[in-house]
Amino acid sequence: MYAIFALVVFFCLFASLMAFLITYNEYAQHYVEKQTPRKMALEAAVFTFCVFLLLSLVVGFLLNKAFVSQ
């Protein structure tokens, strides 16, 4: 159980890191100062982490419920 949760957190962190890098690269081309793209990219990374974690927990709960009921 804890191994699965650790794996989910690892992939959520990886997805949020990729979201940060992609978003920062795109916004850095449109802004002169570096603070605004960094803040916007961090917001995208936090949002990505939350969405992936929530989806993983919901899917894990539904799969657990489906397999336990059989």
C-alpha positions, -999 to 999 in steps of 0.1 A, spaced: 0 0 0 27 25 10 48 14 -20 20 23 -44 14 56 -27 52 64 -29 51 55 -66 21 78 -71 38 107 -54 70 101 -74 51 102 -107 31 133 -95 63 151 -87 77 141 -121 46 153 -139 47 186 -120 84 191 -127 77 186 -164 48 210 -163 70 236 -146 97 233 -172 74 234 -202 54 263 -188 84 283 -178 100 278 -212 69 290 -229 63 320 -207 100 331 -205 97 338 -243 69 363 -237 81 382 -206 112 403 -201 115 398 -163 120 363 -150 98 366 -119 64 365 -137 71 333 -157 86 316 -127 55 323 -106 31 312 -134 51 281 -140 50 272 -103 13 277 -102 10 253 -132 32 228 -114 12 229 -82 -20 225 -101 -6 195 -121 5 179 -89 -29 183 -72 -48 170 -103 -26 140 -108 -26 131 -70 -64 135 -69 -70 114 -100 -46 87 -87 -63 85 -54 -98 83 -70 -87 56 -94 -70 37 -66 -101 39 -44 -124 28 -73 -101 -1 -82 -97 -12 -46 -135 -11 -42 -140 -31 -74 -115 -58 -65 -126 -61 -28 -162 -66 -38 -154 -96 -60 
